[in-house]
């Protein structure tokens, strides 16, 4: 297939994924934003995904844009993630669809059986195919007692991604990590944040009052899945240390997951708000003060820029999105990855220092004001156009397509230094 020399020519993109809105997770949110942006630019998207329950019927597509075609396939629940599904292999159906109407490119966003079959079908038909690395599944294995599967999972992921023209990752650090682990053709495409949705103006004193918080009460917030791989236990440990210094502090956890009951028993004084979306989610963010994010398994962590855009001071390990967006002790706190004691101490010290907490909150939103989704969509389209001219499939021994690497202008130009052991070194100007 000839490369697209005309940058204004609309593309027909087959997007294959095992999760999509209204499912609530970072991958689904990202793909929803990308799809909306692609449609807005005039591209045609064929969305291939598992059926999301009995109510997810084909006739619901009547209200969808004409340039969005949804192809629903069979799926099975993911163990311990019963609200999500693995799409079952559908190579035969995809070959038939793509022979009848060839897409310009296939993008595989998730690496389950459906994604594998889509890569195989695309290669058999000579279609350009790209992929995304969204989730550290190989890292999740140790949290669920299946650490012996880490090596085979890693081999499976590497083999799948190396059959595509480009593997898109959200940060330069992850790109370097994957390249060192034998992945080829790695390109950087960051994530955006909906500034119009997430901003400090959505702060609600009425909501804070329902949490039992006054205007000056420190509200500690966590947003995300209540699961082992998110290290939510560190949030409870940090809050216990915070309460020892600031007895009036409140803890609010937004989200759901398998640990919810255990967490409620361990911290009955916390507010468990459940899953929130849209304006409700934005209001919950903006009504907090201090955001704790102790996960070590993220490829990005969409909640970090969302919290910053909402005006919260973020305490996070120095990796993924936080490493690129937070300037230590200026608009948040960066902790050496895995140093739980330092994380807890930093959270407690910040919560007990109202002046410093206020200063970090004031600098948070400006630190992510440049993360516009339209720019992310533009970079995605540029990568897809470039991939249409690279040939089909490089295999495990293919050469790295460095020409596909996109500039990491979504991140601060300087590298954040390793945070000092004392998390309260003199603040930056």
N, C-alpha and C positions, 0 to 999 in steps of 0.2 A: 504494500500500500504506500502511496506517495505521501510524504509529509505535508502538513497543511501550511502553505505559505501565506495564505490569507488569514490574518489574525481575527478578522471579523466574521469568518464563515462559521455558522453554528455547527456544533458537533452533535452526533447521536451517540450517547454514552449509555452503556449497560452497566448499572451499578448493582453489585451483588453483595448482600449483607444479611447477617442473621439477626440483626436488631435494628429497629427504626422506630421513631415516634409513632404512637404515644408511649412506647416503652421508655422508662426513665433510667438512663445511665449516660455516661459521658460519650460513649461511641454513638448511641442513637441521637443524642443532641447534636453532635458534630455533623453527622450525616444529614440530619434534618436541615441544618443551616446551609450546608453545602448544596443540597438538592434545591432548596428555595433560591439560593443565589444563582445556580445554573439555569433554572427555569426563568428567572428574572432577566438573565442575559440572553435568552432566546435559544438556549440549547435544549435538546430533547433528551429526556432521561427515561430509560427503561429500568425500573426498580424491581430486582429479583430478590425475594425475601420469603421466609416462612410465614404461613398464615398465623395471625395473632389471635387465636381463639375463635369460638363459634360465631361471634358477631362480626368478624372480619370477612365480609362477603364482597364478591366482585362488583355487585351493584352499588356499593358505596363509592365506587370510582366516578360516578356520574358528576359529582361536584368538583372533581380534580381537574387541574388544567389539561388542556388537550395535548400538551407536550410532555405529560407524565403518564407513562404506561406502567401499571403494576402487574407483576407476574408473581403469583403466590404459589409456593411449593410446600411439600409436607415437611414437618419438623418433629423433633422429640425434645422434651424438657431436658435442660442441662442439669446434671446432678448438683444439688445444693443451690441451684439458681432456677427454681421451678417456674419463675416468671419469665425466663428466657428460654430460647430454643436453639438447638443445633438444626440447621437445615439439612435434610437428607440429600444424598447425592442426586443430581438431576442432569447429568451430562447429556443423556439422550434427548431430553426435552429442550435443553439449551441449544444443542446443535441444530435441532429442527427449527427453533425460533430464529436463530442467528443465520441459518441458511436462507430462510424466507425473507428476512430483512436484516442485513448485516449492520451491526453498529460500527461506528468509526473506531471505537476502543471499548474494552471491557475493563472496569475497575473493580477489583475484589477487595472489599473492606474488612472482611472477617475471615478467619482461617479454619473454620469448621469443615465438615464433609461437603457442604454446599459450595463453599469457596474453593475447595480442592477440585471439585468436579467442574466448576466454572473455568478455572485455569486450564484444565485438561481440554475442555471443549473449545476454548478460545485458541489454544495452540494447534489443535487438530484442524481448525478452520483457517489458520493463518491470520488470526486477528491479533492486533496489538493488545497487550494486557498489562496492567499495573496493579499494585496492591498497596495496602496500608498496614502498618504495624501499630495497632492501637492498644494492645493489652499484653502485659507480661505474664502469659499463662504459665511459662516455665517457672516463674517465681512464685506463683500461687500454689504450686504443688506442695511446697513444704508446709503450708498452713493447713493442709487437709490430710496429712498423714500419708501422702503418696510421693514422698521425696524421691523414691527410686525411679519415678517416671520423668524426673526433670530432664535427664539426658535425652531420652527418646522424644519427648515433647519438643525440646530445642532442635533436635535433628529434623523433625517433621516440619517445624516452622521455617527453618533455614532452607530446606529443600523446596518447600512451596514458594517462598518469596524469591528464591533464586531462579525460578522459572518465569519470572515476570520482568518487564523492561525497567521498572522502577519500583522500589519499596519506599513509600512515603512515611516519614516519621516526624513527630512534632518538635523535636529539639536537636540542635547540633550535637549535644552530648550523647544522646541516644544514637544518632547517626554514627558517631565515632565508635561507640560501644558495639553496635551491630557489625560494623565493618571489621572490627577486631575479632568478632566471633564468626567470621566467614560469610557474612551477607554481602551480596554484590549490588551495585546500582542503587545505592541508598540516596534518597533525596529528602531535603528538609522542607516541610510545609507546616507552619505553625497553626495555632488555633486562634480564633477570635473571641471576643466577648461582646454581648449585646449591651452597649453602653446606655441605650435608651431604656432598656429594661432594668439593668442593674446599676443603681446609682444611689448616693446618700439621701436624695430627696424623698425616697420611699420610706424613710424611717418613720415608725408609727409608735407614738407614746401609748396609744390605746392597746396595741398588741403587747408592748412591754408591760403594761399594767396587768394584762391577763397572765403574764408570766410571773407576776409578783415583783416586778422591777420598777423602781422609781426612775426619775430622770438621770440621777447620778449613779445608779446601780451598775456595776460591771456585769454585763451579760456575755458569757463565754458561749461561743457557737461552734457546732460541728455540723457539716452538711455532707451526707454521703451514705453509702451502704453500711449497715451495721453488721459487719462481718470480720472474720479473723484477719483477712489479708489487708484490711484497712487500719489495723493496729488501734482499734477504738478503745481498747483497754488503757492505752497511754493517755487518752483524753480524760478518762475517769481519774487516773492517777494524778494528772496535772491539776484537775479541778479540785481534788482533795487538798493538794498543796496550796492552791489559790484560796480555798475556804479557810485554811489555817491562818492566812494573812488578812483575807478580806471576807469575813463571815457572811456578809450580805450578798456576795456574788451569786449569780444564777447560771445554771447550765442548761442550754437548749440544744437538743439533738434533732436534726431534720433528716428524715430518711427512714428506711426500714431494712430488715434483713434477719438472718437466722439468730443473731445474738441479742435481739431486742429484749426478749423476756429476761435473759440473764443480766443484761445491763440495767433493766428496770429494778430487778431485785438488788443489784449491787449499789445502785444510786437512785433510791426512790424519790429523792428531792429534785431530781432533774425533770425537765419538761421534755417529753417525747412527742414531737409534733407530727411524726409520720411523714409520708411523702408529700411534698408540695411542688407545684409547678407554676409557671407563668408569673403573674403579678404577685400571687401569694408567696411564691418562693423569693422573689425579689424583695418583698416587704420583710420577710423573715431575716434575710441577709442584713438589710440596712438597719434593722432594729437591734442588731447585736453590736458588740464593741471589740471583742477579741476573738479571732478565728484560729482554731487549733487544727492542724492538718499533719498527723504523724504517720501517714501511709508511706511505705517504702517500696510499693509495688507499682507505682504509677508510671506510665509513659509520658503523661503530661499533667493531668490533674486540673480539669476545667474549673473546679470549685475555687482554686486559688485566684485566678483573675476575676472571677465573679465576686468573691469576697472583697478583693481590693477595690474593684469598681464600685462596690457598695459602701466603701469607706471604713472597712474594718482593718485593724492591725492583724497581720497574719504571722503566726509562728509555725514554721515548717522546716523539715529537713532540707538541706541544701542540694536539691536535685530536681529534675523534671522542670515543670513550669516555674516553680519558686526560684530555682537557681538563675533563671534568665530574667525574671521580672522584679525580684525583690533586691533592693540595695540594703544590705544588713544595717540595722539600727537607723535607717532613714524612713523606709516605708513598710518595714516588717522586720522579722527576726529570722535568720538562717542558722540552723543547727547542724553540726556534722552528722551525716547520715548514720542512723542507728544508735546515737548517743541519747538514750531515753532519759537519763538523769539530767543531762544538760537541757533537753527539751522541757522537762518538768520544771526545772529551776528557772528557765527563761520565762515560761508562761506565768509562774507565780510572781516573779519579780516585776514583770510588765504589768500584770493586773493590779499590783499594789503600788504602782507609780502613776497616778492619774495624769500628771503633766507629760510624761514620756508617752504614755498610751495615746493621749490626745494628739501629740505631735506626729506619731507614726500614722494615726488614722487620717490626719490632714494630708499627708503625702501619698496615701495609698491609691486613691482614685486617679490622680494625675499620672501615676506610674504605669497605668494600663490604658490611658486615653487613646493610645495609638493602635490598639488592637481592634481594627475594624474588620468585620467579616467579609466585606466586599473585596478587600485586598487579599484575604485568604482564598476566596473563590478565584480571583484573577491568577494567583500563583498555581492553584490546582489546574486550571485550564491550560496555563503555559506548560506545565509538566505533561499533561495529556497530549497536547499538540506535539511536543518534542518526542514523546514516546511513539507516536505514529510513524516516525521516520527511523526508528532504531532497529527494525527487524524483529522477528518473533523468537523469543526464548534464548537466553544465554546459557542456561544450565548451571550446574554447580561450579563449573570452572570458567564461567564467563568473566569478562573484564569489567571492572567498575566503571559505570558511566558517569564520571565526574562532571561531565558537561550538563547533567540533569540536576545537579545540586543547586538548590535555590538559595539566594541570600537570606541570612537569618536576621532580616531587619526588623522582625517583630520583637527582638530581644534587645536588652541594653547592649551597647557596643563594648563596654568594658566587661571583663570577667570578674565575677564576684569572688573576692578572696575567701578562703576558709574562715568561718567565723571564729573569733577568739574564744577561748574557754570561758572567759567572763563575758556573758552575752550583753553586758551593758558597758561596752567601751564607749568613749565619747561619741555622741551622735554626729552624723555627717551634717554639713550645712544645708 
